[in-house]
């Protein structure tokens, strides 16, 4: 009883905080990981699935449904819902969605929703560590209408290593949170999880919007898709204008990169296979600024073990740039 009261109090505090400011995906994971693990232990739903769906459906807690209705999973009213309601445009105009007194109630009802309806029953025959089959099964059962729902959910789980929460054992959840966020795929990423008409995952790094290229993308096609000129793609990404090709998975910035890395990223130790260009893409820093900050000319190469300064110049003198 005491734990339940504490959880409800925590939920109310989290709800108030969410109403006041936008949260990053990292903050969302840190806030709700304990509840996802608790629900996994109680019902068998993988914590990674609960967290991933919460991030995706609520925009990391920043959507209108999450802020005004504590609805983190986009669950609609249905005929048997007797609780509070909120109306919101979704597949149709002004559809009825469930409204909860706290975010904690939303997490509990998400589990109850999946356990209640027979179309989800086959999911509970899967191993709780098989998040890929769970994601595909949710799409198959009709949880969402987006044809790429399973791929997006799996990508999110792997990007933030949410699968670490599926086998916590006796490990402190706080340590898992720290480990998952520390091993984040690319430095400084935060996800808006806005889906544009082309079903692109719109991301940002160091405050600059970007997408991850798909197979078949090239400079010309991306420029057309985002109503840009090809020269902008080349310039914003420090690319060689002699080629139109882009590799699947490549970071493509849609606005100019910044002059220095985000706070907290002072230096980078070069790893095998990295170049100064790839580092500039990973941290969202202009290639010319990295060269100047590290006293490197255009022909200079970097080697594994080299230290690259991301915010202040190598000689320690002040660096003046356009930010």
N, C-alpha and C positions, 0 to 999 in steps of 0.2 A: 504493500500500500504506500509506504514511504517513497519507494523508488518511482512509483507511478505519479505521485504528487510532484516529485522533483522533475520528472520528465515533462509534465504538463507546464510547470513553471518555466523550464528551459525553453519549451516550445513557444510560450507567450513572449518571452524575451527575444527569441529569434525572430518571431513574427514582427515585433516592433522594430527591430533592427532592419529587417528586410524592407519595411515600409519607409525607412528613412534614407537608404542609399542602395546603390547597385552593388551586387556581389559578383565576384569572379567565380569561375568554376572551381578553382582551388579552395576558396572559402566555403563554397557550397559543400564540397566533399568533407572538409574539415568539420563543418557544422553537423552534417547528417549521417556520417559514416556509422556512428554508434547505433542509430535507429535501424539502419539497413541491416547491420549484423544481427541486431536483436530480432528483427523480423525473419531473417534467414534461419536462425536457431529455433524460432517458434513455428514457422510454417514450411520451411524448405525452399523458399524462393531465394535464389542467389543474391547476395548483397550487391554484387556488381550490376545485376539487372535492375534492382530497385534504385540504386544510385544513378545508373546510366539513364533509366527512364525519367527519373526526377530531374536530372540535368537537362535532358532533351525536351521533355514536355513543359517544363517550367522556365526554360531559358536560364538555368542555374538560379532559380528562385526569383527572377526579375520580371516574369510575365504578369499581366494583369490578374490572371486567375490565381497565381500564387500570392500576389500582394494583397488582393482584395478579398479572396475567398479561401486562402490557404490550400488551394487545390494544386498539388505539385505533379499530378499524373494525368491531367486532362480527362478525368472520368466524368462522363455525362450523367444526367439524372437517372434515366431509365424509369420504367413504370413503377418499380418497387421502391424508389427513393422517397423517403418521407421527411428528410432533413431540409435545411435551408438551401436556397438556390441562387444562382447568378446567371445572367444571360450574356452570351458572348458570341461573336461571329466566328464560325469555324468552317466546316464543310458547307453549311447553310447559314443564313443570317439569323442572329439572335437565338442560338441554340442554348438549351438548358444544361448547366453544369452544376455539380455538387459544390456546396459551400460548407466549410468546416470551421469549427471554433478555434482550431489550432493546427499547425503543420503536423504535429504528432498524430492527430486524428486522420489526416490525409494518408500518412504512411501506413497506419493500421488498416484503413479502408482499402488501400491499394492491395494489400495482402488478402483481405476478405473478398474483394472483387474477383481476384484470380482464383481463389479457392471455391467460390460459389458457383461460377458458371461452368457448365459441363464442357464447353468448347476448349477450355484451358486445362482440363483434367489430365490430358496426356503429358503436359509439361512436368507434372510432379512425379512422373516415372523416370525423368532424366536425372542425371547426377547434378548436384548443386554446383559442381565445378565446371559443368558444360555450358558456359554462358553463350557460346555460339549457337548451339541447338535451341537454347531458350529464346534467344533473340529471333531466330528464324521461325520458331514455333509461335511466338507472339504475333509476328506478321501473318503467318498462315491462319491463325485463329481470328484475325481481324481486329487486333488491338488498335491498329492505325491504318489509314488509307494510303499513306505515302508508300509507293512501290519500293523505295530504297530504305525503308524504316530499319530493317534488320542490319543492313550494311552500315548505316549511320550509327546505330546503337553499338554494334561490334567495334567500329572504329573509335568511338568515344571511350568504350571500356578499355581498349588497348592503349589509346593515347594517354589516358590517365592511370593505367595499370590498376583499374578498379577490381580486377580479378584477384588481387592480393587479399581482398576482404572476404573471398569465398572460402578460404581455409585458415581462419584466424587462430584456431586452437586456443592455446593459452596466451597468445601474443597480445600485448596491449594494443587496442585499436589505434590509440594516439600514435604509436610507433609506426603502424601500417600507413596511417595518413601521411606522416612525415616522409616515409620511404617512397610512397607512391608519387608524392609531389616532387620530391628531390630528383626522381628519375624521369621526370617529365620529358617527353620526346624532344622538344625544341625549346630553348630558353625563352622565357617571357611570354609564352602563348597564353591568351585568354580567349574563351569561346563565346561569341554572341549567339551562336546556334540560330541564326536567321537563315532561312532557306529562300534563295532567290528563284525566279521563274525557271531557271535551268537546274534547280535542285543542287546548287553548290553549297558547301559548308563555308559560310563567310567567317573567317577568323581574323584575329589581329595579333600583331607581335610588336612590342615596343610602341604601342599606340598607333600602328599603321595597318590598314586593312589589307588582307591578302586572301588568296585561295591556294589550295594544293592542286596542281595540274593533274588531269586525267590522261589516260592513254588516248592518243589522237589529237590532243591539244597542240596548238602552235601559236606563235605571236599574232598572226593574222586573225585566226579564229577567236582568240581571247579578246583582242581589240574590238572586234565586231560585237561579241557577246556583251561586253561591258561598256559599249559606246565610247571607246577610247580610240586614240590614234596609235598605230604601231610604235611610233617613236617613243610614246609614253611608257609602253611596256619595256622597251629596251632601256630607256634612261632610268626608270624607277628601279630596275633590277640589275643595273650595271652589266647588261648583256652585250655580246658581240653582235653588231648589226649584220654580220655576214651570214648569219644563220637564222632560220625561221623556226627551227625545231625546239621543242620543250620536252623534257623527260617527265613521265608520269611520276607524281609525288613531289615534283619540284615546287618550291615556294615561289609564288608569283605575287609581287606587291602591286596594289592598284593605286597607290599614292607614293610619293617619294619617301625613301627611308630617312631616318633621323641622323644627326651628326654624332651621336654617342649612344651607348647602350642604356637600357633602363637601369634605375638604381638597384644596386645589389649585384650587378654584373660588372666588376671592375676589370678583370683580366680573364683570358681564356688560354688554356694550355693546348697547343695544337696536337691533334690526334692523327694517326696514320690515315691517309686518304683525304685529309682536309686541305683546302686552299684558303687563301685570304678572302677570295670571293665567296666560298661556301660559308665561311665564318661571318662575313658581312650579311649574308642572307639569313643565317640562323639567328643573329641578334638584331636584325633590322637596322643596320648601320651602313651608311654610304661607304662604298669601297674607297673613294678618294680620301675620306676622313680617316679611315683606318690606316691607309698608307701614310698620311701626314702624321698621325698620332704616333706611329711606330717607326718613323724615319725610313720608310721603304719606298723605292721607286717602282715604276710599272713593271720592270723586269725581275724584281726581287721575288724569290721563292720562300715559302715558309716550310719548316721541317718539324716532324714530331718532337714534342718537348719544348718547342719555342713558346715564349710567353707573348701574347698579343694583348696590348692595352686597349680597353674598350671605352673608357670614359676620360682618362687623363693621359697626357703624352708620356712616352717612355722616359723622357729626361726630367719629368717632374715639373716642368714649367707650365704655366696656365695655358689653356688651349681655347682660342676664341673661334666659335663657329656659329652657324645659324641653326637654331633649335626649333 
